[in-house]
Amino acid sequence: MTIVQTDFTKTTANLGAIAYFKDTMWGGLSFRSSEAAILMLGYSLLKDKSLKIGYGLDYIIQDQAAKQPTSHELMLSYELPVNAGSGKKVVRTPRYRH
């Protein structure tokens, strides 16, 4: 995955990849324009994989004196069940598309 962001004065690029294991666990690495390296880990808890937890660690590479050297993020996600026979519906948000 690649994301390029700009405010027309500064441009940053994010490069990253996520790997899945048995559709239950995932892990990934990302790199943000000479600024930070990111590690992501996650796990699906329920049999239907509707409850997920995740963890992210950002490690600042450049300008550590101006910022905290690390930041931590936790994610908790629950997908509501879909009515049988109606098929899986697409949920659109500004950031993600499921």
Secondary structure, DSSP 4 states (H G I P E B T S, - for coil): -EEEEE-SS-EEEEEEEEEEETTTEEEEEEEETTTEEEEEEEEE-STTS-EEEEEEEEEE-S-TTTS-SEEEEEEEEEPPPPPTTS-PPP-B-SS-B-
